[in-house]
Amino acid sequence: MPRRFLVFKLLQLSYAMHFAPLLALLLARSPDKLATRQVGERISAAPSSFFVTVDGSNIGNGSAAAPWSLSTALIQPGIVRPGDTIWLHGGTYHGSFTSRLSGTPGLPIVLRQYPGERAVIDGALRILGHHALYWGFEIMYSARDRVTALSGSSPADVPGLGMTLFVSGAFNKLINLVVHDLSDGLFAGSPAEGLEVYGCIFYNNGWAGPDRGHGHNVYLQNEKAAKVVADNVLFDSFSSGLQIYGTSAAYLRNFDIEGNTIFGSGDPVASRFGAAFDIEHWGGAPGGLGHAIYRHNSIYSRDARNLSVRLNAPGEPAGEDIEFSDNIVHGQTHFNEMRRYIVTGNKFTSGAHPLLGQSVLIALRMPPGVRYSSYTWDNNQYAVPALSTQDPFHIVDKSNNGYAFSSWQATTGYDRNSRFV
């Protein structure tokens, strides 16, 4: 059984039995076993090794006998050269840390958890350097007051607001990290071009306001070299699981999102505000949305009548192009204004939840002047219960019609080789 289908079934079972926290614990115990892809450079034969301990100093030489403090190591003392590895010994490192570690394209500097130990940053990590690998440790914030009476995204009474994994340096890699209980799990804007995120776990990031849940597991913007987000597990964020969003000053292009498992978005506040998007991708500067690939992801909404995936937002300026292929989506998927979509090889399902009222499986909203023939849409599978009273397909146009599968095929010309059950 392919790995992503096995993980998807495990997550469904875990959710049904309310074992998501246990799943997180099991995954967190073996973070080094999650990365399944090559990380690009050879790191095992680094020229020199240095060491960091909780009680390390700022005057040592970084050897095993005279280890550094974490803050000292992260400023990259002069003896640390591209290709070197800094080993992070077990223990809890309290505070907000800033890394300026900078290697070269072929020789990254590596900050890695020491084998057999558990290293935890209790606070925040800002990555300003470039060409470095951050591997195998945990980042969290232990203050548990996650509720505010103040609306908006910057309440003054939430301890640790701004505690996040923040990346602004270019061409870094995050590998097998466990990131949880922060205000945002990961934020990486356009300056962090070429960022790669592999095999990480993100969960329980965000806080509850009187207006809604705030904070995402992963929040991205990008303009130039592609960001790669692959083989990660994201769950139980207070707001969106994966948010790719920005104002009119931001760019949201060049993303490769593959092999991730995303579920439980909004669950910590679902009893008050309902579910959040598992994937939300919209906004940005004019002409700045597009060139994104979503492949082999497993996306699961507890109630599949919820809107799980939203690509662009209704009525927003059209984006350039998005490929959405070979994914599994348990929930609604809305394909909004885009000049080109490739939608192939997916499985869309509402599971055991009949489609009722406004619930649909697929919603399509096209920009003016774009024809159905501009999109490639085939070889998908769709499944809804027989008790559904709402048509599964919805095309937002002048008639605002719902469509059964056969009328969807006839109207659009799509899904000639697809199945509906």
Residue, then its C-alpha position, 0 to 999 in steps of 0.5 A: m500500500p502506498r505510504r500516503f494512503l497508509v498514513f491517510k487511513l491511519l489518520q482517519l482511524s486516529y481521529a475517529m478514536h480521538f487519538a490524534p495527540l497520541l499519534a503526534l507523540l508517536l511521530a515526535r518520538s522518531p522524527d529522524k524517520l520521517a524524511t523520505r526524500q533526498v536533501g540535496e547535499r551530502i552532510s555526513a562527511a562534514p569537515s568539522s563538528f561542533f557541539v552545543t549544550v544547555d549549559g554551554s558558554n560563549i567563550g568555549n571553542g565548541s568542542a565536546a569538552a568546551p561546548w557553546s551555548l545555542s545563542t553563541a553557535l547561531i551567530q556562527p563563530g569564525i571557526v565554523r565554515p561551510g560544510d560543518t555540523i553543529w550538534l545540538h545536545g539534548g535538553t530544553y533551550h529557553g528563549s528567542f534565538t536568532s540564527r545567522l548560520s550561512g553556508t554555500p550552495g554546495l556546503p550548507i552548515v548543519l544544525r542537528q539534534y545529537p543522535g539519541e537525545r531530545a533537544v527542545i527550543d522553548g521559545a522562538l527561532r528566527i533564521l536570517g542566514h542562508h544555505a543551512l540545514y536545521w534538522g531533527f529537533e523540537i520548537m515549541y512555547s510552553a506558555r499555555d494561555r491561548v485565549t484572548a478577549l481581544s479580536g484581531s491578529s495582534p492581541a496584547d494579552v496572548p503570552g508569546l505572540g510572535m513566538t514562531l519559527f520565522v525564516s527570512g534567509a534564502f535556501n535553507k532546509l528544515i528537516n524532521l522538525v517538530v513544531h507546536d504550540l507557537s503563535d504560527g508554526l512556520f512563517a516564511g515570506s518571499p525573502a526566504e526563497g528556495l526554502e525546503v521543508y521535509g518530514c516535519i510535524f506541525y500541530n496545535n499552533g495558534w490561539a483563540g480570539p472572540d472572533r475566530g481562531h488565529g494562527h496557522n501551522v504553516y504560513l508562506q509567501n514567495e516570489k522567486a526560487a520555489k519553496v518546497v513543502a514535502d512529506n510533512v504532517l500538519f494538524d490541529s492548527f487554530s486557523s488554516g493548516l497551510q496558508i499561502y496568503g498575502t496583501s497586495a504587496a506580497y507574492l504567492r508564486n512558485f510553490d511545490i507542495e507534495g506528499n503532505t498530510i493535513f487534517g484537523s485544521g481549526d479543531p482546537v476552536a471548532s466547537r465555537f467557530g467551525a472548521a478552518f481551511d486545510i489549504e488556503h491559497w489566495g491574495g497577493a500582488p496583481g499577477g503575483l498568484g500562481h505557478a503552484i503544484y499540489r501533488h500526492n497530498s492527503i487532506y482530511s476534514r473531520d466533517a467532509r461537508n466543510l470547505s477543506v481546500r480553497l484555491n484563490a478566493p471568490g471574486e479575486p483577480a485571476g491567478e496564473d496557474i495551479e496544478f492539483s494532481d494525485n491528491i486525496v481530499h475528504g471535504q469540499t474543494h473550491f477552484n476559484e478564478m485561475r487562468r489555468y488549472i490542471v486537475t488530474g488523478n485526484k480522489f474527492t470524497s465526502g466520506a459518510h457525510p451526505l451532501l446537504g444544503q450548500s455542501v458540494l464536493i467541487a466548486l468551480r469559478m472561472p474568470p471572465g474570458v477563460r474557457y473550459s478548454s483552458y483547463t485540463w481536468d480528467n482521471n479523477q475519482y469522486a464519491v458521495p453517499a447515495l443519501s445526498t440531496q445536493d448536486p456534487f458539482h457547482i459552477v459559479d456563473k450566471s445560472n449558479n447551477g448545481y450539476a450531477f456528474s453526467s451534466w458536469q461532464a456534458t457542460t465542461g467537457y471534463d472528466r471523460n475518463s473519471r469515475f463517480v461512485 
